[in-house]
Amino acid sequence: MLGADLIGIHFQQYCNNFLDTIDRMLEARLDRDHFVAEVRGRATRVRPLPISVQPWAWIASTIPRAFPSGSGPSPTSSTGIRSIAAA
């Protein structure tokens, strides 16, 4: 991972933990003010880059239906879980 220019980690606390791990496990120079780890002359920035996950209902609404209404397979599978095409 430290071969990358930038490592994005979900939360700031996780960035701190990652830098702590580098500090304990590797011979590295850390710049905690700028969240940079330098290993063997290569600098890698570590930044919190939160992501969001869209709910399944929204994803399913963006997919065109595979079958017109009233034709094709049942909207629920044998497990009782709705298929995306039926959403």
N, CA, C and O atoms as a Tinker XYZ file with bonds, in Angstrom:
   348  protein
     1  N      0.817000   -1.186000    0.000000    73     2
     2  CA     0.000000    0.000000    0.000000    64     1     3
     3  C      0.868000    1.260000    0.000000    63     2     4     5
     4  O      0.486000    2.286000   -0.563000    81     3
     5  N      2.008000    1.174000    0.621000    73     3     6
     6  CA     2.852000    2.362000    0.722000    64     5     7
     7  C      3.551000    2.699000   -0.594000    63     6     8     9
     8  O      4.338000    3.645000   -0.646000    81     7
     9  N      3.283000    1.957000   -1.634000    73     7    10
    10  CA     3.769000    2.299000   -2.964000    64     9    11
    11  C      2.885000    3.329000   -3.645000    63    10    12    13
    12  O      3.242000    3.861000   -4.696000    81    11
    13  N      1.738000    3.611000   -3.054000    73    11    14
    14  CA     0.805000    4.591000   -3.624000    64    13    15
    15  C      1.171000    5.995000   -3.164000    63    14    16    17
    16  O      1.803000    6.175000   -2.123000    81    15
    17  N      0.766000    6.987000   -3.952000    73    15    18
    18  CA     0.971000    8.384000   -3.564000    64    17    19
    19  C     -0.006000    8.800000   -2.472000    63    18    20    21
    20  O      0.320000    9.622000   -1.615000    81    19
    21  N     -1.193000    8.232000   -2.509000    73    19    22
    22  CA    -2.258000    8.596000   -1.576000    64    21    23
    23  C     -3.010000    7.342000   -1.154000    63    22    24    25
    24  O     -3.370000    6.509000   -1.986000    81    23
    25  N     -3.240000    7.221000    0.138000    73    23    26
    26  CA    -4.068000    6.142000    0.666000    64    25    27
    27  C     -5.266000    6.798000    1.326000    63    26    28    29
    28  O     -5.115000    7.593000    2.253000    81    27
    29  N     -6.452000    6.466000    0.851000    73    27    30
    30  CA    -7.683000    6.986000    1.438000    64    29    31
    31  C     -8.263000    5.961000    2.397000    63    30    32    33
    32  O     -8.482000    4.807000    2.028000    81    31
    33  N     -8.508000    6.386000    3.625000    73    31    34
    34  CA    -9.070000    5.516000    4.653000    64    33    35
    35  C    -10.330000    6.191000    5.181000    63    34    36    37
    36  O    -10.385000    7.416000    5.287000    81    35
    37  N    -11.318000    5.409000    5.503000    73    35    38
    38  CA   -12.666000    5.913000    5.788000    64    37    39
    39  C    -12.730000    6.990000    6.864000    63    38    40    41
    40  O    -13.373000    8.016000    6.643000    81    39
    41  N    -12.099000    6.807000    8.005000    73    39    42
    42  CA   -12.197000    7.755000    9.120000    64    41    43
    43  C    -10.816000    8.259000    9.531000    63    42    44    45
    44  O     -9.811000    7.579000    9.320000    81    43
    45  N    -10.774000    9.447000   10.117000    73    43    46
    46  CA    -9.515000   10.012000   10.595000    64    45    47
    47  C     -8.862000    9.102000   11.643000    63    46    48    49
    48  O     -7.645000    8.919000   11.633000    81    47
    49  N     -9.665000    8.536000   12.538000    73    47    50
    50  CA    -9.112000    7.634000   13.561000    64    49    51
    51  C     -8.436000    6.430000   12.915000    63    50    52    53
    52  O     -7.417000    5.954000   13.415000    81    51
    53  N     -8.992000    5.930000   11.808000    73    51    54
    54  CA    -8.378000    4.807000   11.118000    64    53    55
    55  C     -7.061000    5.235000   10.463000    63    54    56    57
    56  O     -6.114000    4.451000   10.400000    81    55
    57  N     -7.003000    6.480000    9.977000    73    55    58
    58  CA    -5.744000    7.009000    9.437000    64    57    59
    59  C     -4.691000    7.041000   10.536000    63    58    60    61
    60  O     -3.547000    6.637000   10.326000    81    59
    61  N     -5.087000    7.523000   11.707000    73    59    62
    62  CA    -4.162000    7.566000   12.842000    64    61    63
    63  C     -3.672000    6.169000   13.198000    63    62    64    65
    64  O     -2.481000    5.975000   13.443000    81    63
    65  N     -4.572000    5.200000   13.230000    73    63    66
    66  CA    -4.197000    3.819000   13.537000    64    65    67
    67  C     -3.238000    3.263000   12.492000    63    66    68    69
    68  O     -2.286000    2.561000   12.831000    81    67
    69  N     -3.486000    3.577000   11.225000    73    67    70
    70  CA    -2.618000    3.114000   10.144000    64    69    71
    71  C     -1.209000    3.682000   10.317000    63    70    72    73
    72  O     -0.223000    2.955000   10.190000    81    71
    73  N     -1.117000    4.982000   10.606000    73    71    74
    74  CA     0.196000    5.600000   10.821000    64    73    75
    75  C      0.882000    5.018000   12.052000    63    74    76    77
    76  O      2.096000    4.817000   12.044000    81    75
    77  N      0.122000    4.745000   13.107000    73    75    78
    78  CA     0.689000    4.112000   14.300000    64    77    79
    79  C      1.277000    2.743000   13.965000    63    78    80    81
    80  O      2.341000    2.376000   14.463000    81    79
    81  N      0.579000    2.001000   13.125000    73    79    82
    82  CA     1.051000    0.672000   12.720000    64    81    83
    83  C      2.332000    0.782000   11.911000    63    82    84    85
    84  O      3.274000    0.018000   12.124000    81    83
    85  N      2.367000    1.731000   10.984000    73    83    86
    86  CA     3.596000    1.947000   10.205000    64    85    87
    87  C      4.753000    2.281000   11.143000    63    86    88    89
    88  O      5.862000    1.770000   10.988000    81    87
    89  N      4.480000    3.137000   12.105000    73    87    90
    90  CA     5.515000    3.562000   13.052000    64    89    91
    91  C      6.060000    2.373000   13.851000    63    90    92    93
    92  O      7.263000    2.285000   14.100000    81    91
    93  N      5.169000    1.462000   14.250000    73    91    94
    94  CA     5.595000    0.297000   15.042000    64    93    95
    95  C      6.265000   -0.781000   14.203000    63    94    96    97
    96  O      7.197000   -1.438000   14.669000    81    95
    97  N      5.802000   -0.971000   12.971000    73    95    98
    98  CA     6.230000   -2.137000   12.202000    64    97    99
    99  C      7.360000   -1.870000   11.203000    63    98   100   101
   100  O      8.079000   -2.797000   10.830000    81    99
   101  N      7.525000   -0.628000   10.768000    73    99   102
   102  CA     8.490000   -0.335000    9.711000    64   101   103
   103  C      9.456000    0.765000   10.138000    63   102   104   105
   104  O      9.169000    1.560000   11.033000    81   103
   105  N     10.593000    0.785000    9.481000    73   103   106
   106  CA    11.504000    1.916000    9.652000    64   105   107
   107  C     11.019000    2.990000    8.698000    63   106   108   109
   108  O     11.280000    2.933000    7.496000    81   107
   109  N     10.323000    3.955000    9.233000    73   107   110
   110  CA     9.709000    4.995000    8.408000    64   109   111
   111  C      9.802000    6.336000    9.103000    63   110   112   113
   112  O      9.864000    6.419000   10.330000    81   111
   113  N      9.812000    7.380000    8.299000    73   111   114
   114  CA     9.699000    8.733000    8.837000    64   113   115
   115  C      8.239000    9.142000    8.709000    63   114   116   117
   116  O      7.642000    9.032000    7.638000    81   115
   117  N      7.677000    9.613000    9.806000    73   115   118
   118  CA     6.287000   10.035000    9.800000    64   117   119
   119  C      6.195000   11.533000   10.031000    63   118   120   121
   120  O      6.862000   12.084000   10.907000    81   119
   121  N      5.367000   12.177000    9.241000    73   119   122
   122  CA     5.035000   13.578000    9.452000    64   121   123
   123  C      3.564000   13.588000    9.847000    63   122   124   125
   124  O      2.676000   13.613000    8.995000    81   123
   125  N      3.326000   13.569000   11.144000    73   123   126
   126  CA     1.942000   13.472000   11.631000    64   125   127
   127  C      1.160000   14.767000   11.427000    63   126   128   129
   128  O     -0.071000   14.748000   11.413000    81   127
   129  N      1.853000   15.883000   11.269000    73   127   130
   130  CA     1.146000   17.138000   10.998000    64   129   131
   131  C      0.503000   17.139000    9.612000    63   130   132   133
   132  O     -0.551000   17.739000    9.405000    81   131
   133  N      1.155000   16.455000    8.665000    73   131   134
   134  CA     0.653000   16.408000    7.288000    64   133   135
   135  C      0.195000   15.011000    6.874000    63   134   136   137
   136  O     -0.163000   14.789000    5.718000    81   135
   137  N      0.206000   14.078000    7.815000    73   135   138
   138  CA    -0.215000   12.695000    7.579000    64   137   139
   139  C      0.503000   12.076000    6.380000    63   138   140   141
   140  O     -0.114000   11.614000    5.420000    81   139
   141  N      1.836000   12.088000    6.478000    73   139   142
   142  CA     2.681000   11.523000    5.429000    64   141   143
   143  C      3.617000   10.505000    6.059000    63   142   144   145
   144  O      4.214000   10.748000    7.107000    81   143
   145  N      3.733000    9.351000    5.392000    73   143   146
   146  CA     4.688000    8.326000    5.792000    64   145   147
   147  C      5.728000    8.209000    4.687000    63   146   148   149
   148  O      5.382000    8.087000    3.512000    81   147
   149  N      6.994000    8.246000    5.061000    73   147   150
   150  CA     8.060000    8.094000    4.082000    64   149   151
   151  C      8.830000    6.823000    4.393000    63   150   152   153
   152  O      9.404000    6.678000    5.472000    81   151
   153  N      8.837000    5.913000    3.443000    73   151   154
   154  CA     9.528000    4.632000    3.580000    64   153   155
   155  C     10.447000    4.479000    2.380000    63   154   156   157
   156  O     10.004000    4.547000    1.233000    81   155
   157  N     11.738000    4.271000    2.651000    73   155   158
   158  CA    12.748000    4.092000    1.594000    64   157   159
   159  C     12.712000    5.226000    0.572000    63   158   160   161
   160  O     12.849000    4.993000   -0.629000    81   159
   161  N     12.528000    6.449000    1.052000    73   159   162
   162  CA    12.546000    7.614000    0.171000    64   161   163
   163  C     11.248000    7.890000   -0.560000    63   162   164   165
   164  O     11.166000    8.856000   -1.319000    81   163
   165  N     10.247000    7.080000   -0.352000    73   163   166
   166  CA     8.951000    7.273000   -1.034000    64   165   167
   167  C      7.932000    7.786000   -0.027000    63   166   168   169
   168  O      7.715000    7.174000    1.019000    81   167
   169  N      7.308000    8.916000   -0.353000    73   167   170
   170  CA     6.319000    9.522000    0.538000    64   169   171
   171  C      4.907000    9.117000    0.113000    63   170   172   173
   172  O      4.562000    9.134000   -1.068000    81   171
   173  N      4.111000    8.757000    1.104000    73   171   174
   174  CA     2.717000    8.392000    0.878000    64   173   175
   175  C      1.845000    9.214000    1.818000    63   174   176   177
   176  O      2.051000    9.213000    3.032000    81   175
   177  N      0.876000    9.912000    1.250000    73   175   178
   178  CA    -0.075000   10.679000    2.059000    64   177   179
   179  C     -1.205000    9.756000    2.510000    63   178   180   181
   180  O     -1.648000    8.891000    1.754000    81   179
   181  N     -1.659000    9.943000    3.721000    73   179   182
   182  CA    -2.776000    9.166000    4.266000    64   181   183
   183  C     -3.874000   10.163000    4.625000    63   182   184   185
   184  O     -3.666000   11.055000    5.447000    81   183
   185  N     -5.038000   10.007000    4.006000    73   183   186
   186  CA    -6.124000   10.965000    4.192000    64   185   187
   187  C     -7.433000   10.248000    4.499000    63   186   188   189
   188  O     -7.673000    9.143000    4.012000    81   187
   189  N     -8.280000   10.882000    5.308000    73   187   190
   190  CA    -9.623000   10.324000    5.495000    64   189   191
   191  C    -10.465000   10.661000    4.270000    63   190   192   193
   192  O    -10.649000   11.833000    3.943000    81   191
   193  N    -10.963000    9.658000    3.608000    73   191   194
   194  CA   -11.814000    9.841000    2.433000    64   193   195
   195  C    -13.066000    8.991000    2.625000    63   194   196   197
   196  O    -13.141000    7.876000    2.110000    81   195
   197  N    -14.043000    9.507000    3.357000    73   195   198
   198  CA   -15.243000    8.719000    3.624000    64   197   199
   199  C    -16.011000    8.422000    2.347000    63   198   200   201
   200  O    -16.036000    9.221000    1.411000    81   199
   201  N    -16.626000    7.268000    2.334000    73   199   202
   202  CA   -17.466000    6.876000    1.208000    64   201   203
   203  C    -18.882000    6.687000    1.716000    63   202   204   205
   204  O    -19.115000    6.568000    2.918000    81   203
   205  N    -19.811000    6.660000    0.798000    73   203   206
   206  CA   -21.182000    6.338000    1.181000    64   205   207
   207  C    -21.651000    5.201000    0.288000    63   206   208   209
   208  O    -21.171000    5.035000   -0.833000    81   207
   209  N    -22.576000    4.437000    0.791000    73   207   210
   210  CA   -23.122000    3.310000    0.054000    64   209   211
   211  C    -24.594000    3.587000   -0.184000    63   210   212   213
   212  O    -25.341000    3.895000    0.745000    81   211
   213  N    -24.999000    3.475000   -1.438000    73   211   214
   214  CA   -26.400000    3.714000   -1.774000    64   213   215
   215  C    -27.257000    2.530000   -1.335000    63   214   216   217
   216  O    -26.818000    1.385000   -1.444000    81   215
   217  N    -28.451000    2.778000   -0.848000    73   215   218
   218  CA   -29.332000    1.666000   -0.465000    64   217   219
   219  C    -29.736000    0.859000   -1.693000    63   218   220   221
   220  O    -29.812000    1.390000   -2.801000    81   219
   221  N    -29.990000   -0.415000   -1.486000    73   219   222
   222  CA   -30.346000   -1.319000   -2.587000    64   221   223
   223  C    -31.567000   -0.847000   -3.355000    63   222   224   225
   224  O    -31.622000   -1.023000   -4.572000    81   223
   225  N    -32.537000   -0.260000   -2.696000    73   223   226
   226  CA   -33.743000    0.189000   -3.391000    64   225   227
   227  C    -33.388000    1.220000   -4.453000    63   226   228   229
   228  O    -33.947000    1.192000   -5.550000    81   227
   229  N    -32.472000    2.124000   -4.147000    73   227   230
   230  CA   -32.080000    3.135000   -5.125000    64   229   231
   231  C    -31.349000    2.487000   -6.292000    63   230   232   233
   232  O    -31.604000    2.832000   -7.446000    81   231
   233  N    -30.443000    1.553000   -6.012000    73   231   234
   234  CA   -29.703000    0.878000   -7.080000    64   233   235
   235  C    -30.669000    0.116000   -7.979000    63   234   236   237
   236  O    -30.572000    0.189000   -9.203000    81   235
   237  N    -31.600000   -0.612000   -7.373000    73   235   238
   238  CA   -32.546000   -1.397000   -8.151000    64   237   239
   239  C    -33.410000   -0.502000   -9.038000    63   238   240   241
   240  O    -33.783000   -0.904000  -10.140000    81   239
   241  N    -33.729000    0.696000   -8.576000    73   239   242
   242  CA   -34.583000    1.578000   -9.377000    64   241   243
   243  C    -33.862000    2.117000  -10.608000    63   242   244   245
   244  O    -34.513000    2.608000  -11.529000    81   243
   245  N    -32.532000    2.037000  -10.646000    73   243   246
   246  CA   -31.785000    2.525000  -11.795000    64   245   247
   247  C    -31.577000    1.456000  -12.858000    63   246   248   249
   248  O    -31.116000    1.756000  -13.960000    81   247
   249  N    -31.917000    0.207000  -12.535000    73   247   250
   250  CA   -31.736000   -0.906000  -13.466000    64   249   251
   251  C    -33.049000   -1.139000  -14.203000    63   250   252   253
   252  O    -34.087000   -1.308000  -13.563000    81   251
   253  N    -33.027000   -1.152000  -15.551000    73   251   254
   254  CA   -34.275000   -1.420000  -16.276000    64   253   255
   255  C    -34.775000   -2.827000  -15.979000    63   254   256   257
   256  O    -33.987000   -3.751000  -15.773000    81   255
   257  N    -36.072000   -2.972000  -15.962000    73   255   258
   258  CA   -36.645000   -4.292000  -15.696000    64   257   259
   259  C    -36.343000   -5.251000  -16.831000    63   258   260   261
   260  O    -36.382000   -4.880000  -18.004000    81   259
   261  N    -36.043000   -6.485000  -16.468000    73   259   262
   262  CA   -35.707000   -7.500000  -17.459000    64   261   263
   263  C    -36.950000   -8.021000  -18.166000    63   262   264   265
   264  O    -36.879000   -8.430000  -19.325000    81   263
   265  N    -38.091000   -8.011000  -17.477000    73   263   266
   266  CA   -39.329000   -8.543000  -18.040000    64   265   267
   267  C    -40.438000   -7.520000  -17.858000    63   266   268   269
   268  O    -40.508000   -6.862000  -16.820000    81   267
   269  N    -41.309000   -7.378000  -18.855000    73   267   270
   270  CA   -42.455000   -6.490000  -18.654000    64   269   271
   271  C    -43.377000   -7.041000  -17.563000    63   270   272   273
   272  O    -43.326000   -8.231000  -17.249000    81   271
   273  N    -44.199000   -6.200000  -17.000000    73   271   274
   274  CA   -45.104000   -6.620000  -15.923000    64   273   275
   275  C    -45.949000   -7.811000  -16.358000    63   274   276   277
   276  O    -46.472000   -7.852000  -17.472000    81   275
   277  N    -46.069000   -8.773000  -15.455000    73   275   278
   278  CA   -46.926000   -9.934000  -15.700000    64   277   279
   279  C    -46.269000  -11.064000  -16.454000    63   278   280   281
   280  O    -46.887000  -12.116000  -16.615000    81   279
   281  N    -45.042000  -10.901000  -16.927000    73   279   282
   282  CA   -44.386000  -11.995000  -17.640000    64   281   283
   283  C    -43.058000  -12.293000  -16.972000    63   282   284   285
   284  O    -42.572000  -11.502000  -16.163000    81   283
   285  N    -42.481000  -13.412000  -17.302000    73   283   286
   286  CA   -41.172000  -13.745000  -16.766000    64   285   287
   287  C    -41.273000  -14.420000  -15.413000    63   286   288   289
   288  O    -42.358000  -14.810000  -14.982000    81   287
   289  N    -40.144000  -14.555000  -14.750000    73   287   290
   290  CA   -40.117000  -15.272000  -13.478000    64   289   291
   291  C    -40.829000  -14.507000  -12.369000    63   290   292   293
   292  O    -41.109000  -13.313000  -12.483000    81   291
   293  N    -41.109000  -15.231000  -11.301000    73   291   294
   294  CA   -41.762000  -14.646000  -10.135000    64   293   295
   295  C    -40.861000  -13.585000   -9.516000    63   294   296   297
   296  O    -39.640000  -13.742000   -9.522000    81   295
   297  N    -41.441000  -12.495000   -8.975000    73   295   298
   298  CA   -40.611000  -11.459000   -8.374000    64   297   299
   299  C    -39.833000  -11.913000   -7.149000    63   298   300   301
   300  O    -38.878000  -11.244000   -6.754000    81   299
   301  N    -40.209000  -13.021000   -6.540000    73   299   302
   302  CA   -39.444000  -13.522000   -5.405000    64   301   303
   303  C    -38.828000  -14.856000   -5.770000    63   302   304   305
   304  O    -39.410000  -15.639000   -6.521000    81   303
   305  N    -37.671000  -15.103000   -5.243000    73   303   306
   306  CA   -37.012000  -16.385000   -5.490000    64   305   307
   307  C    -37.552000  -17.415000   -4.508000    63   306   308   309
   308  O    -38.417000  -17.111000   -3.686000    81   307
   309  N    -37.039000  -18.624000   -4.601000    73   307   310
   310  CA   -37.482000  -19.675000   -3.686000    64   309   311
   311  C    -37.096000  -19.350000   -2.243000    63   310   312   313
   312  O    -37.660000  -19.920000   -1.309000    81   311
   313  N    -36.142000  -18.442000   -2.056000    73   311   314
   314  CA   -35.749000  -18.065000   -0.696000    64   313   315
   315  C    -36.639000  -16.970000   -0.143000    63   314   316   317
   316  O    -36.548000  -16.645000    1.041000    81   315
   317  N    -37.498000  -16.394000   -0.970000    73   315   318
   318  CA   -38.364000  -15.329000   -0.499000    64   317   319
   319  C    -37.732000  -13.956000   -0.623000    63   318   320   321
   320  O    -38.320000  -12.969000   -0.183000    81   319
   321  N    -36.553000  -13.870000   -1.210000    73   319   322
   322  CA   -35.868000  -12.585000   -1.376000    64   321   323
   323  C    -36.253000  -12.014000   -2.734000    63   322   324   325
   324  O    -36.194000  -12.708000   -3.749000    81   323
   325  N    -36.642000  -10.760000   -2.743000    73   323   326
   326  CA   -37.030000  -10.110000   -4.001000    64   325   327
   327  C    -35.817000   -9.989000   -4.914000    63   326   328   329
   328  O    -34.711000   -9.699000   -4.459000    81   327
   329  N    -36.036000  -10.212000   -6.197000    73   327   330
   330  CA   -34.935000  -10.037000   -7.148000    64   329   331
   331  C    -34.820000   -8.561000   -7.507000    63   330   332   333
   332  O    -35.783000   -7.808000   -7.369000    81   331
   333  N    -33.655000   -8.153000   -7.962000    73   331   334
   334  CA   -33.444000   -6.771000   -8.353000    64   333   335
   335  C    -34.374000   -6.374000   -9.489000    63   334   336   337
   336  O    -34.893000   -5.258000   -9.507000    81   335
   337  N    -34.589000   -7.289000  -10.444000    73   335   338
   338  CA   -35.438000   -6.973000  -11.588000    64   337   339
   339  C    -36.868000   -6.692000  -11.152000    63   338   340   341
   340  O    -37.588000   -5.980000  -11.852000    81   339
   341  N    -37.296000   -7.226000  -10.027000    73   339   342
   342  CA   -38.673000   -7.036000   -9.572000    64   341   343
   343  C    -38.815000   -5.843000   -8.655000    63   342   344   345
   344  O    -39.930000   -5.501000   -8.262000    81   343
   345  N    -37.734000   -5.211000   -8.309000    73   343   346
   346  CA   -37.784000   -4.097000   -7.354000    64   345   347
   347  C    -38.497000   -2.896000   -7.915000    63   346   348
   348  O    -38.622000   -1.878000   -7.234000    81   347
